[in-house]
Amino acid sequence: MTDTNDSIKRQAGFTIVELLIVVIVIAILASISAVAYASIQSRAKNASLQANIKNIQQKIEQYRVINSTYPATQSQVMTSGSWAGGSVAYTDANCPDTFVDYLGETHTIKTGEWVPGIDMVLPQSNGERRGSWWGCYMYQSDGADYVLSAWNMVSNGPQTDTLYRRIGFREMGNFFHVYYCNHGNIGGNRDGTYDVNEDFYKFSYTVSSLRNCNEMPPAGA
């Protein structure tokens, strides 16, 4: 005759299969939670970058109303892709690269006040990168026009919905930085075939007063 207590004990236990199912379910839930958390973090980061750029843009426009000029990084008239004669872009102080050309001339300046003369504490980058490329805050102006960007800092891009311009800068690590209008190498068309992961414009939030750039994206973009 079967002991009643033994029967109850056997019925109260879990089989190995049941335990494995529980472990698998917990692992799936943990994975879903991690993905959701990463997505929330990315959205929050992007919202912060957008707010930063819009706030700085407002200060730049206020500066122009008062001074009849934008806060300048250079005296030379801005020309897309030209770094001769003193063209200069500023990056935030945490931008990891240094930029000195083969003549020993500096064309990119790292500084905490990377938009000169405006009345606000400017944000600084925090090690953002996409693959081997760093992201930084960047600004260039000749007083008449400006380009302002959270360059290559967008989380979970590419995007074309918010603060999207096909105006920007070089890949971080290049020895000089000036603004480029819809450049093929920066815009994903380096080898004649479009690659969205090489389209830095779509991984950036950019505003600019410039209206003379043909910003038509390449075929496939």
Beta strands, then each sheet from edge to edge (+ up, - down):
strand 1: 89-91
strand 2: 108-110
strand 3: 129-130
strand 4: 133-134
strand 5: 136-141
strand 6: 146-151
strand 7: 167-168
strand 8: 180-181
strand 9: 205-208
sheet 1: 2+ 1+ 5- 6+ 9-
sheet 2: 3+ 4-
sheet 3: 7+ 8-
end
